[in-house]
Structures are given as C-alpha cells and as structure tokens.
Amino acid sequence: MAEVAAELDLPLGTVRVLLGDLLAAGLVETHEPPTLSELPSQELLESILVGLRAL
C-alpha cells in the first residue's frame, strides 16, 4: 500500500480505503506471501545461479 500511495502521491489512509473498496468490489485480489515451506530449495537457487553465471 505504501508503494501505491507514494506512486499516486496520495495519503496512505486514502489508498487503504480505496484499495479496501476495490477489494470488496472484487476488482483486486490479495495473496498471502509464501511460507518458508513454499520457497525454492537451496539446490534450485544454486542451479539458477550457476545458469545465470554461464550466460
């Protein structure tokens, strides 16, 4: 919300109310951040890093 408020140059409280109204109307969605068990494994991250370094 803070980033949206800053980008629109509006007070945070105003953006909070606007986003709440948009959410109630079904025009935006919220998503929970991933839990630790949903994060990629260390091996996958290392493989990606190796692949990026090879570019």
Secondary structure, 3 states (H helix, E strand, C coil): CHHHHHHHCCCHHHHHHHHHHHHHCCCCCCCCCCCHHHCCCHHHHHHHHHHHHHC
